[in-house]
């Protein structure tokens, strides 16, 4: 060592404590079985403890200290970059990270954990952004508490509180606060009997009574049943309402001057408990209690009471509450209880909107079934609102709304539902077809049905044709025939055959001459005038007409057919033969 001109002495040798930080020469014990992540935190804390023990013993410009500070800061910044923040719980001799011991030192004089715990620190949280200046301040505080040069220095909590760290949070026991935090408050009176004893003082063990084993006490059956009823779940709703009933006079007592906001969390907890279909009677009484409170005069000590009560009332019928109520219906039931409608009418500002919102978000089929039943009840009041929501919806929600409209719209809904066969959403198209197949047939439905057939894709045209055939309405023959004539050049033979089946079943014997005209021979050569699709449709139509004239027309067509059209004529003749066998007695 050498003396400088200013009297400072600076060591030229490495720092023992700092050099052995990772080795744990200060009494630190290496926790066993740590993974790489926890091992990195353990090494960091061991370095921190070692540096703190030697920080004040060497000059501020010591090269070894500077190097070790840089290494410590780099390790800390790297760890925070990965973790985001590091929260350490402080125990008597150990520090834990995520319940994993990452620092252990049972030496009271050298243990970083013991120094923190003794002074009342119970948790430290280092957050990303912790920098050199904050690290230096932290090391100074830890060093002061290690050296104990002045026996009257502030404790660790006070020093940490005064340092005003930006990226370090400290949790302490409640009884340990900075001395100046209570400045200006009246001194608390001394406890009876003199000064209070510290919590960790060991007192003499009290004299305990001699041990006695448990004994059996017979309880009468009626008393046992009464005790069971007191703790049964069925009694809880009544107990909750009784508690609120006892609280109500207290809210009106000017001597107590209790604001409703202080009791609102209790009311909200009771509300959440009662939001279930098996507690609807109690929920109705709860709503009645709130309405009574809303009708009372506002007390002078609580000018915002009415607003708070109305907010609580609204929360009983908001989207979250309605969803909880609908979800509480048993999945195997799927039935809307009438009491639920009564509750929604009483506490829900707009039940239709609340139920539609729930239906848009709900996944469970049972809950959606109950929601649709509720919508069928409320939609009769505002059918326009239901249609408006449908036009803004897609997917399953739109399908459910269309189902409700089909059930409540009556005859007026038939044409609207038929139009939805052209909806851009495939799920809505399928829903519309399902309902059309089960609706009573009307002329309005027929017009919409053919329009849907004309514009739908091939698979849905096939389904619509089946619905058209079931109507038995011969008015479909003309538009279907025009459809074939207009699109004969683009129609495939399979679709033409399906349309021909509908033409034959709906047109009957009266349409034979029309289909015979579609099978006019081409002249000297084999074949027919017109596209093959029209020939296939006409032959198939004749094959489904039982009249003898249809058979004659097919026979003449077979003689004129070429190799392309002949298989379809034969197929139509075979169809007639099957019809004859099935119709034979």
Buried (B, 14 or more C-beta within 10 A) or exposed (E): EEEEEEEEEBBEEEBEBBBBBBEBBBBBBBBEEBEEBBBBBBBBBBBBBBBBBBBBBBEEEBEBBEEBBEBBBEBBBEBBEEBEEBBBBBBEBBBBBEEBBBBBBBEEEBBBBBBBBBBBBBBBEBBBEBEEEBBBBBBBBBBBBBBEEEEEEBBBBBBBBEBEBEBBBBEBEEEBBBEEEEEEEEEEEEEEEEEEEEEEEEEEEEEEEEEEEEEEEEEEEEEEEEEEEEEEEEEBBEEBBEEBEEEBEEBEEEEEEBBBEEBBEEBBEBBBBBBBBBBBBBBBBBBEBBBEBBEEEEBEEBEEBBEBBBEBBEBBBBBBBBBBBBBBBEEEEBEBBEEBBBBBEBBBEBBBBBBBBBBBEBEEEBBBBBBBBBBBBBBEEBBEBBBEBBEEBBEBBBBBBBBBBBBBBEEEBBBBBBBBBBBEBEBBBBBBBBBBEEBEBBEBBBBBBBBBBBEBEEEBBBBBBEBBBEBEBEEBBEBBBEBBBEBBEEBEBEBBBBBBBBBBBBBBEEBBEBBBEBBBBEEEEBBBEBBBBBBBBBBBBBBBBBEEEBBEBBEBBBEBBBEBBBEBBBBBBEBBEEBEEEEEE
